[in-house]
């Protein structure tokens, strides 16, 4: 238990020797069955092999991260670091404080590979102090954890007790390069920095060496294999279930206080049931709130004539997540102005999706979508006098359209909703698209209620349309392509769902 938790832990527990002996007695034998090697672990082993080849002779340290205090003696639900998930196959809330260590089996010039070991806190015996005395980790309080044998069977790597970690990381740290993912667990990083320096490494070398590993592991996730793409398809399909649950609730929302919260809760219930939960804080933005791009307060009322922008995704137990947006008329029908704006976004998204193909640049997707947005803004007379579509698309002297479409059209998607975030600009924005990349296409138009540069009929309307697409050999496949897109399709969808 952390010092912070100990200070906040005021619960009384019997501590007599007699009770300790009593509570350890008469428990049924545990099952001897071991879990099978999972498909996620098989794929993780292939990724470790690629990482090993890139770091021959180096010791690699990838922490899961630790529990974080929410308040007093209560923790947030644990979510392991994405690099750890990718290289172990563990997802959901598995193994706080665990650390994957890839130990080199040869020198930097030898193609000898690595031994991968998971240092973690294994299941303690029932006669241990931890079993009843530790409310943060003890089995009596939080349930049984995996044993070393369980981990070795499930993940196909060596299991070791986390108490052995510091010795393993610090051994000969001055004679070989040791790299770790620093941001996964800052407290652990500080301790291991000390251990590495004591082992002979120089303090100045640590962060630079670690940044190389973190960058490489982030970039490694840019190309998804067939299993990962199937996981993302499942996440998209589960997300549709959540959207349709919300659609069933639309007629009741105007009568509810804080209807946005009802939408958030409805989707969250499905996400928790269908997977691990939501992949990010859901945006449930009704009316003018849709024009606040990161509206996650979700405290607003929902009016009968509103549009509600729902940007949400189900995260599976594997931690792969969807990221979908639809803008829904609460009444089931778009009015003329809402439809006009919505269909402009539909056209912009179609142009962006058409640009997703091997050999195109990532930035081409945004360029295709934003041109259509600029054309509509120009046709509506919203650009300054004398400013053409080409003028506003000029990145040095234009960009007037960004008042109403401020964000990028795409981002990579995977274990993180904004995946591969440590990739360089050359590897991301300026890179060519390749088969196996998964990205969003999500243009929008946002007309704030107090924006005097737009017609009054536009004010307070925000629309975004977002799908998840995978680059294929000859173009792309829209994982959410069967979802409704046009205003007519969305109206028919709402009618069909509410009638079922």
C-alpha positions, 0 to 999 in steps of 0.5 A: 500500500502506498504512503498516501493510501496508508495515511487515508486508510482508517478501516479497522481490521483485527490484528491479533495473532489468533485472528490471523491464524483463524482467517488463514484456515479452512479454504478450499483448494484452488483449481489446478487448471492453467489458462491456455495461451491466448491469441493476444499473447501469441500476437504479442510474442511476434511483436516482441520478436520485432522489438528484439531484432531492433534492440539486440544486446539491450535490456528493455523495460516496459512497465504496466504502471501502478494504481492511482489514487482517486480519493483517500483510500480509493483507486481509479480502475486500473488501465495498463500502459498501451506499450505494455498491453501491446507487448504482453497481450494483457488488457482490461485491468490486468496486473498493476505494478507489473513490468515486462523485461526483455533481457538480451541473450547476447551482445549488440552484434549478436542475433541472439534475441531476448528472454521476456519475463513478466515481473509482477505481484503473484497470488500470495498464500492465504497464510500470508500477511497480504491475504487479509492485511493488505486492502489494496492487493490482498485476495480477501479484499480485491480477489485472487490474482494470477500465479506465476504458473498462470502467467507463464501458461497464459502469456508464454513468457517467464513469470517472476516476482516483482520484488526481483525487478530492481536487481534485474534492471540494475545488473551490469547497467553500465556495461549494456544499454538499458531502455525503459518506457519512462511515462508508464510509471513515474515513481518506478522510473525514478527508482530505476533511474537510481538503480541504473546509475548505481549499476554504472549508467550515466544519469545524462544518458537515461532519458535519451535512451528511453525516448528511443524505446518509447518512440519505437514502441509507439510507431510499432502500433501503426500497422495492424495485423489481421487479428488487431483489425478484427478486434477493431471491427468488433469494437466498432460493432459493439459501438453501434449497439451503444449508439442504438441504445441511445437512439431508443432513449431520444424521445425521453431526453427532453423530459429529463434534466441533464439529458446529456448525462443520460446519453453518456450513461446509456452508452457507458452501460453498453460499453461496459457490458460489451467490452472493458468500457468506453475507450475515451470520455464520451462527448454527448453534446446537445445543441450549442455544446456540439460546438465545444470540440471536447465537451465531456462535461455532459451536463446539459439538457436536451431539447426536442429540436436539438441535434445531439453530437455523440462521439463515443467508442467501445473499448474491448477487453483487449483495449482496442477501441472504436471512435465513431461520431454521429450527429442525431436529431432528437426529434428523429428529423432534421430541419432544413438548416440542420440538414444543409449543414449535415450534408456538407459534412457528409460530402466532406467525409466522402472526399476524405475517405476516397483519399485513403489509399496506399501511397497517399499521404496521411495529410491528403485525407485532411486536404480532401475533406477540408477542400469540400468544407471550404467550398461550402463555406465559400458558397454560403458567403462566410469567407471574407470578401474577395477570399476564394477557396484557394485563398483560404486553403493557403496555409501561410496567408489563409485558413479562414475556414478554420473558424468553423472546422478547427481540428484535423480530419484524421488520427491513427486508432488502435489500443489508444484512441489517438494511437502512435502519438509519439511517432514523428511528423515524418512518420505520421502527418507526412508519411505515406499510408500503408495497408494495415493502418487504421485511421479515423475520418471525421470532418465537422462544421461548428457554428457557435451560438454567439458567432455573428459572422454566420447567418442566424439560422446556422448559429448553435448548430454543430455537426461531425461525422466520423468513421474508422477505416483500415487501409487495404492493398487497393484503397480502404475498408470502412469498418463502420461503412454499413452505418447510416451516413446521410441525413435520410439514412440517419432519419430512417435508422432512428425510425427503425431502431425506435420501432424495434 
